[in-house]
Amino acid sequence: MAIEPIKVREAHGGFQKLYRFPNNYGASVVKFPGSYGSEKDLWELAIIKWFGDNYEICYDTGITNDVMGNLTEDDIQKILLEIELYPL
């Protein structure tokens, strides 16, 4: 079963999907002109840390220290599972 976003919205001429997990980590997954992979119809993912209703990109997890680009839907689902299981 696929992990579903909590919000999908238009962003910069494309789309952004937001994810949030009980550990207060999540992801911003985007596809718009200039995002890594958009020219190949692929996605870019940034791990985020939620603070109430706000979030910031998180560069210091054991999963990655940067945004990840050129991702397929399957790639995203695998990374989302890692984020969901990431320790507090």
C-alpha positions, -999 to +999 in steps of 0.1 A: +000+000+000+014+034-010+021+061+015-002+090+007+006+127+011-011+149+036-013+177+011-008+182-026-006+217-041+006+236-071+041+250-067+063+270-091+044+258-122+043+222-110+034+202-079+044+196-043+034+167-022+039+169+016+043+139+039+043+138+077+050+109+101+045+104+138+082+110+144+078+146+131+099+138+100+084+139+065+091+148+030+085+175+004+083+159-030+083+183-059+082+183-097+084+217-114+106+233-140+141+233-126+136+206-100+161+177-102+145+153-127+116+174-139+129+173-175+126+135-174+092+136-156+108+125-123+106+139-088+129+156-063+126+148-026+137+168+005+135+153+040+117+178+063+113+181+100+079+194+113+076+219+140+038+222+147+023+233+114+056+245+099+085+225+086+122+230+076+143+210+052+165+186+073+200+180+060+214+159+089+196+126+088+213+093+083+192+089+051+208+118+032+224+152+037+209+169+006+178+168-016+175+137-038+165+141-074+156+120-105+133+098-084+105+075-096+073+069-077+089+036-065+120+053-053+099+078-034+079+052-016+111+034-005+126+066+009+093+076+026+093+042+044+129+050+056+118+084+068+087+070+086+109+045+104+137+070+112+143+072+150+132+102+170 
